Amino acid sequence: MGLMINSELIFKILLVIHIIAGSIGLITGTINITRKKGDKLHKNVGLFFLYGMIINGIAGLLMTLIHSNPFLFIVGIFSIYMAATGQRYLSLKGLLKGEKAKNIDWILSAIMLLFGIGFVIYGILILFSSNNFGIVLLVFGFISISMVYQDFKNYKGQNSIKNFWLLVHIQRMIGSYIAAATAFLVVNNTFLPAVVAWLLPTVLLVPLIIKWSNKYKIVSK
C-alpha cells in the first residue's frame, strides 16, 4: 500500500512538472514562431523552449513507467529527439567541411531509428486489430525514420545545402512544437475524432516548415 501511495505521489509530481514544462514550451515556441528569427531574444527564448520540451519529454516518459500511456510515450520521445537534435545542429555547421558529428548526435539518431521502426511495426499490428491508432503510429514512425535518414546523410557530409544546419534546426524546433501542440490538443479535445486531434497540428504546421525551409535554403553551386 505504501509503495502504491509513493508511486502515485511520484506520478502526480511528474505530472505537474510535465504540465509546467509543456506550457513553457508552448508559450516560448509560439513566441519564436511568430516573431523575428535569429536575434538575441529569439535565442534566449529558444533556450527556454529547449529545456521546457526536454524536461516535458523526460517527465512524460517517466510517467509511462508508472501508468502505461502510448500517447505520453510517443510525445515524450519526439519532444526529446527533435528539441535535442534541433539544438545540436547549430553546432554542426562544419560537417560539409570535414568536421565529424559527435557521439551524442549518432546516439540520438540511432535511438530514434529504433523507436521509429517500433512505431511502424506496432502500428501495422494494431491496424490488423481494427484499431485506428495504428494510423497515428505509422505516420509518426515514418516521420521518425525519414528524419534519422536525413541525420545520417548530414553526419556524413552528404548534403548540397550550404546552410542545412539552419534548415534542420528550424524543422526540428517546429517539429518539437508540433509535439507540444499535439499533446495539448489531444488532452483537451472534446469534439474531434482522436486520429484528427493527433494529426491536426502536423497538417497545419508542416506547410510552415516547408515555407521557411524554401525561404532560407542556400544551395551549393
LINBELLIN-V210396 format. One record per backbone hydrogen bond with DSSP energy under -0.5 kcal/mol. CO is the residue of the C=O (numbers start at 0). NH is the residue of the N-H. Records with the same first field share a line. If there is no record, write none. Layout:
CO->NH, NH
This chain:
0->4
1->5
2->6
3->7
4->8
5->9
6->10
7->11
8->12
9->13
10->14
11->15
12->16
13->17
14->18
15->19
16->20
17->21
18->22
19->23
20->24
21->25
22->26
23->27
24->28
25->29
26->30
27->31
28->32
29->33
30->34
38->42
39->43
40->44
41->45
42->46
43->47
44->48
45->49
46->50
47->51
48->52
49->53
50->54
51->55
52->56
53->57
54->58
55->59
56->60
57->61
58->62
59->63
60->64
61->64, 65
62->65, 66
68->72
69->73
70->74
71->75
72->76
73->77
74->78
75->79
76->80
77->81
78->82
79->83
80->84
81->85
82->86
83->87
84->88
86->89
87->90
88->91
91->94
92->95
93->96, 98
94->97
101->104, 105
102->106
103->107
104->108
105->109
106->110
107->111
108->112
109->113
110->114
111->115
112->116
113->117
114->118
115->119
116->120
117->121
118->122
119->123
120->124
121->125
122->126
123->127
125->128, 130
126->129
129->131
130->133
131->134, 135
132->136
133->137
134->138
135->139
136->140
137->141
138->142
139->143
140->144
141->145
142->146
143->147
144->148
145->149
146->150
147->151
148->152
149->153
150->154
151->155
152->157
153->156
156->158
159->161, 219
160->163
162->165, 166
163->167
164->168
165->169
166->170
167->171
168->172
169->173
170->174
171->175
172->176
173->177
174->178
175->179
176->180
177->181
178->182
179->183
180->184
181->185
182->186
183->187
184->188
192->196
193->197
194->198
195->199
196->200
198->202
199->203
200->204
201->205
202->206
204->207, 208
205->209
206->210
207->211
208->212
209->213
210->214
211->215
212->216
217->161, 162
